[in-house]
């Protein structure tokens, strides 16, 4: 899911996270919910991801593991890429 033309590439972050973490624990048409891969099990962190934003709901400073799963983006070197920013 996403939009592509020669000037702009939008990637649905839910697709990236699902490719990395598997199916969400819960999902709606607007967002999905996964266990946060960056938080320890004691923190019970949940990662909320929409098409263009993500946020760890653990209450701790956390990027939701984005540094890991965003490295898996296949992109041509000269192709622009727009992705969401932490909410």
C-alpha positions in Angstrom: 0.0 0.0 0.0 1.4 3.4 -0.8 1.6 5.8 -3.6 4.3 6.1 -6.2 5.0 8.5 -9.1 8.2 9.8 -10.6 8.4 12.7 -8.2 7.2 11.3 -4.9 7.1 8.0 -3.1 4.9 7.5 0.0 5.2 4.3 1.9 2.6 3.1 4.3 4.5 2.6 7.5 2.0 -0.2 8.5 3.3 -2.2 5.6 6.9 -1.8 6.7 6.1 -2.7 10.3 4.0 -5.7 9.3 6.9 -7.0 7.1 9.2 -6.7 10.0 7.0 -7.7 13.0 4.2 -9.7 11.4 0.5 -9.2 11.7 -0.7 -6.5 14.2 -2.3 -7.4 17.5 -5.2 -5.1 16.5 -5.9 -3.0 13.4 -8.4 -0.5 12.1 -8.6 1.3 8.8 -6.5 4.1 10.3 -3.8 2.3 12.5 -2.3 -0.9 13.6 -1.0 -2.0 17.1 2.1 -4.1 17.7 4.2 -5.0 20.7 7.0 -2.5 20.7 10.2 -4.4 19.6 12.5 -1.8 21.3 10.9 -1.9 24.7 11.6 -4.6 27.3 8.7 -7.0 28.1 8.5 -5.4 31.6 7.5 -2.0 29.9 4.6 -3.7 28.0 5.3 -1.2 25.2 2.8 -1.1 22.4 3.7 0.5 19.0 0.8 2.4 17.3 1.4 2.8 13.6 -0.6 4.7 11.0 0.2 5.2 7.4 2.6 8.1 8.1 3.2 8.2 11.8 4.3 5.9 14.6 4.5 6.1 18.4 5.5 3.8 21.2 2.8 4.0 23.9 5.0 2.7 26.7 5.5 6.1 28.3 9.3 5.7 28.0 11.6 7.4 25.5 11.5 5.0 22.5 11.6 5.2 18.7 9.5 2.0 18.4 12.4 0.1 16.8 12.2 2.4 13.7 16.0 2.4 13.3 15.8 -1.3 12.6 12.7 -1.7 10.4 13.3 1.4 8.4 16.6 0.0 7.2 14.6 -2.6 5.3 13.2 -0.1 2.8 14.1 -1.0 -0.8 14.7 2.2 -2.6 16.6 3.2 -5.7 19.5 5.6 -4.8 18.1 8.6 -6.7 14.5 8.1 -5.8 13.0 10.5 -3.2 11.3 8.9 -0.2 8.9 10.4 2.2 8.2 8.6 5.4 6.4 9.5 8.6 8.0 11.0 11.6 7.4 10.1 15.3 4.2 11.5 16.5 
